[in-house]
Amino acid sequence: MLYWAEGAKAQMKFVNTDPALAKLYLTLLRSSYSLDESKIRVRLHLHYYHKHRESIAFWSKLLGVPESQFGKIYVKKRSVLKRFRKNFRGICSIVYSGSSILRELLSLGQQIAQKYEE
């Protein structure tokens, strides 16, 4: 249900700003499926004030994904008007290239939703 609510529907991509939710997603995915860990990719969207090396190290340790599987960092343009949250760790995108798992997760979510439509 977590993926069905928060994940992308065209590819197996989970995007969130909450480190605990990202860790829960990968923990549940790993415990439910036999994953090829080399197929996990992470991409960060950071603001100008984030330290790139520290951010990669934080997310790598939290998620248990080697830094070598992190893609290019996207740096969001600076906003003069917007205030930023303290302790904000950026936006983390987790991609797994497993289309059969994606189909199964989406199907399960739809089945549960249909059960409660009545």
C-alpha positions as a printed Julia matrix, in Angstrom:
118×3 Matrix{Float64}:
   0.0     0.0     0.0
   2.91    2.31    0.73
   4.15    1.96   -2.84
   0.67    2.21   -4.33
   0.16    5.53   -2.53
   3.63    7.06   -2.91
   5.29    5.29   -5.85
   5.38    6.1    -9.54
   3.08    4.07  -11.72
   5.08    3.96  -14.99
   8.3     2.66  -13.46
   9.23    1.3   -10.05
  10.2     4.58   -8.46
   9.53    5.72   -4.9
  10.09    9.4    -4.12
   9.87   10.99   -0.71
  11.49   13.55    1.59
  11.02   11.53    4.79
  14.09    9.38    5.55
  12.07    7.03    7.78
   9.5     6.42    5.04
  12.21    5.78    2.42
  13.93    3.31    4.74
  10.61    1.59    5.53
   9.86    1.26    1.8
  13.19   -0.44    1.04
  13.01   -2.59    4.18
   9.54   -3.86    3.21
  10.57   -4.37   -0.41
  13.65   -6.35    0.62
  11.71   -8.5     3.08
   8.9    -9.21    0.59
  10.91   -9.91   -2.57
  14.2   -11.44   -3.55
  15.86   -8.34   -4.99
  18.94   -8.0    -7.13
  20.56   -5.26   -5.02
  22.62   -4.1    -8.01
  19.38   -2.95   -9.69
  18.65   -0.35   -6.98
  19.45    3.22   -7.99
  19.12    6.37   -5.87
  18.96    9.96   -7.04
  18.88   12.98   -4.77
  17.29   16.35   -5.37
  19.02   18.84   -3.1
  19.0    22.56   -2.41
  22.01   24.85   -2.73
  22.76   24.6     1.0
  23.09   20.8     1.13
  26.58   19.33    1.23
  26.6    16.73   -1.53
  29.1    14.26   -0.05
  27.38   14.35    3.36
  23.96   13.89    1.76
  25.06   10.89   -0.28
  26.75    9.34    2.77
  23.61    9.89    4.89
  21.2     8.3     2.41
  23.64    5.49    1.52
  24.04    4.46    5.16
  20.31    4.82    5.92
  19.15    2.81    2.9
  21.99    0.3     2.77
  22.7     1.19   -0.86
  26.33    1.68   -1.96
  27.28    5.2    -3.02
  28.3     3.78   -6.4
  24.57    3.22   -7.11
  23.71    6.89   -6.64
  23.08    8.92   -9.77
  23.82   12.52  -10.55
  22.5    14.97   -7.96
  19.86   17.41   -9.13
  20.31   20.8    -7.45
  17.1    22.76   -7.14
  17.29   26.43   -8.0
  17.46   28.77   -5.03
  14.24   30.42   -3.98
  14.56   33.9    -2.53
  11.07   33.85   -1.01
  10.67   30.28    0.21
  11.75   29.27    3.7
  13.37   25.89    4.12
  12.66   23.31    6.8
  15.38   22.57    9.33
  16.84   19.07    9.08
  15.47   18.69    5.55
  17.57   15.99    3.86
  16.42   16.65    0.29
  14.23   14.53   -1.94
  15.24   10.9    -2.38
  14.22    8.9    -5.44
  14.65    5.13   -5.21
  14.37    3.2    -8.46
  14.35   -0.57   -8.87
  14.34   -2.06  -12.36
  11.95   -4.92  -11.72
   8.79   -4.62  -13.8
   7.23   -7.85  -12.49
   7.4    -6.55   -8.91
   5.92   -3.22  -10.05
   2.97   -4.97  -11.72
   2.37   -7.07   -8.62
   2.49   -4.09   -6.24
   0.09   -2.05   -8.38
  -2.28   -5.0    -8.71
  -2.29   -5.6    -4.95
  -3.02   -1.93   -4.31
  -5.9    -1.96   -6.78
  -7.35   -5.13   -5.23
  -7.28   -3.61   -1.76
  -8.82   -0.35   -3.01
 -11.6    -2.24   -4.79
 -12.4    -4.16   -1.63
 -13.1    -0.89    0.2
 -15.04    0.79   -2.64
 -18.22   -1.05   -1.72
